Amino acid sequence: YLAENVNFVKQSIERYCPKISVIYGGASYLLFLNAEKLGMDDEELASFFIKDAQLGLSPGLQYGPGGEKHMRINVGCPRSVLVQAMENLKSAYSTLSV
């Protein structure tokens, strides 16, 4: 189930948010979203994901050096939650001038 959730998020982001890439270590239910190409600083990035996309993601800065311009998403949840999350992200992303 987790592997399918990982694939669902990866495919959704690749399709609808091409300037965001997914980093998956392969052994967990956590993914990092690399949003460097959006051209936002860390504060703007957190605001975009948390306020604009209404997603309760964790800023990558919490995890130390190398976490800049990344956000962490937990895919260990029901698929319906991820479907809504990806719809929110798709909608917020479409308002960006990227």
Protein Blocks (a to p, Z undefined) as FASTA:
>chain_A
ZZmmmmmmmmmmmmmmmmbccddehiacbdcddfklnopafklmmmmmmmmnopacddfk
lnoghiaoiacddfbbcfklmmmmmmmmmmmmmmpcZZ
